[in-house]
Amino acid sequence: MLLALNLPKPGGFVCHSSLKILDRREQEVSLLLLAQNYGQESIRYLLLAIKAAPGENVFTEDQVIQRINHDLANELGNLVARVISMVSKYAGDMIPPPNILTRQNADLELREYALETPGKVEQYISSQELFQAILAIKNLIGATNRFIVSTAP
């Protein structure tokens, strides 16, 4: 099909080792059913976030829900909500320009970490280390959440 459309053939592919997700009755659950119940993007995230080890990976549906809720709703969702709330409350709904005079060491460290992360993610994606790419993003989200908590008024 790609050749018929004059599109290049892919140079490789990513395969997830035999992943099994079980329901509460220990019955295997289809990824399609999970995608219908929890959304395609959540399941795509899950497949990338699980470090595939050789052999069989077995997860329960409850573990899937926990992982999605923790990583996406709690960590990322809380960060987005905090930032939006702070911009609204302290900056009149406008992201303020950076003020170099008021920066502290923690500000500069987080800024440097945030500037390094996209390059790391790009390298990981280029070498198809997708788990590491997700982990780098999760680490930045965690560092940003910790920074907000530690510098709260």
C-alpha positions as CSV (number, residue, x, y, z in Angstrom):
1,M,0.0,0.0,0.0
2,L,2.8,2.4,0.8
3,L,4.5,1.8,-2.5
4,A,1.3,2.4,-4.4
5,L,1.0,5.8,-2.7
6,N,4.7,6.5,-3.5
7,L,5.5,6.7,0.3
8,P,8.8,5.3,1.7
9,K,8.8,2.0,3.3
10,P,9.4,2.1,7.1
11,G,12.9,1.5,8.2
12,G,11.9,-0.6,11.2
13,F,9.1,-1.3,13.5
14,V,8.5,-1.5,17.2
15,C,7.1,-4.7,18.6
16,H,5.8,-5.1,22.1
17,S,6.6,-8.5,23.6
18,S,3.7,-10.7,24.5
19,L,1.7,-8.4,26.7
20,K,-1.3,-9.9,28.5
21,I,-3.9,-7.9,30.4
22,L,-6.2,-9.8,32.7
23,D,-9.6,-8.8,34.1
24,R,-10.7,-9.5,37.7
25,R,-11.6,-13.1,36.7
26,E,-8.1,-13.7,35.3
27,Q,-9.5,-13.7,31.7
28,E,-7.4,-12.0,29.1
29,V,-8.7,-8.6,28.0
30,S,-8.4,-7.4,24.4
31,L,-6.4,-4.2,23.9
32,L,-9.2,-3.1,21.5
33,L,-11.7,-3.4,24.4
34,L,-9.5,-1.5,26.7
35,A,-9.1,1.2,24.1
36,Q,-12.9,1.4,23.8
37,N,-13.2,1.7,27.6
38,Y,-10.3,4.0,28.4
39,G,-9.4,5.7,25.1
40,Q,-6.9,4.9,22.4
41,E,-4.4,7.5,23.6
42,S,-4.4,6.0,27.2
43,I,-3.7,2.6,25.8
44,R,-1.0,3.9,23.4
45,Y,0.6,5.6,26.4
46,L,0.4,2.4,28.5
47,L,2.1,0.4,25.8
48,L,5.0,2.9,25.5
49,A,5.3,3.3,29.3
50,I,5.6,-0.4,30.1
51,K,9.1,-1.5,29.8
52,A,8.8,-4.6,27.7
53,A,11.0,-7.4,29.0
54,P,11.6,-10.6,27.1
55,G,9.0,-13.1,27.8
56,E,5.5,-12.6,29.0
57,N,4.2,-9.4,30.6
58,V,1.0,-9.9,32.6
59,F,-1.0,-7.0,34.0
60,T,-4.4,-6.9,35.5
61,E,-7.0,-4.4,34.3
62,D,-6.9,-2.7,37.7
63,Q,-3.1,-2.2,37.3
64,V,-3.8,-0.7,33.9
65,I,-6.3,1.8,35.3
66,Q,-4.0,2.6,38.2
67,R,-1.1,3.3,35.8
68,I,-3.2,5.5,33.6
69,N,-4.7,7.4,36.6
70,H,-1.4,7.9,38.3
71,D,0.7,8.9,35.3
72,L,-1.8,10.9,33.3
73,A,-4.4,12.1,35.7
74,N,-2.5,12.6,38.9
75,E,1.0,13.6,37.7
76,L,0.4,15.4,34.4
77,G,-3.2,16.5,35.1
78,N,-2.3,18.0,38.4
79,L,0.7,19.8,36.9
80,V,-1.4,21.3,34.2
81,A,-4.2,22.3,36.7
82,R,-1.6,23.9,39.0
83,V,0.1,25.9,36.3
84,I,-3.2,27.2,34.9
85,S,-4.4,28.1,38.4
86,M,-1.2,30.0,39.2
87,V,-1.2,31.9,35.8
88,S,-4.8,32.8,36.4
89,K,-4.4,33.8,40.1
90,Y,-1.0,35.5,40.0
91,A,-0.6,36.7,36.4
92,G,-4.0,37.8,35.2
93,D,-4.4,34.9,32.8
94,M,-1.2,35.8,30.9
95,I,2.0,33.9,31.1
96,P,4.5,36.5,32.5
97,P,7.9,37.0,30.9
98,P,10.8,35.5,32.9
99,N,12.4,37.8,35.4
100,I,16.1,37.0,35.7
101,L,16.5,39.1,38.8
102,T,14.2,37.0,40.9
103,R,15.4,33.6,39.9
104,Q,16.7,31.3,42.5
105,N,19.0,28.2,42.1
106,A,16.0,25.9,42.1
107,D,14.5,27.9,39.2
108,L,17.6,27.7,37.2
109,E,18.1,24.0,37.8
110,L,14.6,23.2,36.7
111,R,14.9,25.5,33.7
112,E,18.1,23.7,32.7
113,Y,16.5,20.3,33.2
114,A,13.5,21.4,31.1
115,L,15.7,22.6,28.3
116,E,17.7,19.3,28.2
117,T,14.7,17.0,28.2
118,P,13.5,17.5,24.6
119,G,16.9,16.7,23.2
120,K,17.1,13.5,25.4
121,V,13.6,12.5,24.3
122,E,14.5,13.1,20.6
123,Q,17.6,10.8,21.0
124,Y,15.6,8.1,22.7
125,I,13.0,8.2,20.0
126,S,15.6,8.1,17.3
127,S,17.1,5.0,18.8
128,Q,13.6,3.5,19.5
129,E,14.1,3.6,23.2
130,L,10.5,4.7,23.7
131,F,10.3,3.6,27.3
132,Q,13.3,5.9,28.1
133,A,11.6,8.8,26.2
134,I,8.5,8.4,28.3
135,L,10.6,8.1,31.4
136,A,12.4,11.3,30.6
137,I,9.1,13.2,30.2
138,K,7.7,11.6,33.4
139,N,10.9,12.7,35.3
140,L,10.5,16.3,34.1
141,I,6.8,16.3,35.1
142,G,7.8,14.9,38.5
143,A,10.6,17.5,39.0
144,T,8.2,20.3,38.0
145,N,5.5,19.1,40.5
146,R,8.1,18.9,43.3
147,F,9.4,22.4,42.4
148,I,5.9,23.9,42.6
149,V,5.2,22.2,46.0
150,S,8.6,23.2,47.4
151,T,8.2,26.9,46.3
152,A,4.5,27.3,47.2
153,P,3.8,30.5,49.2
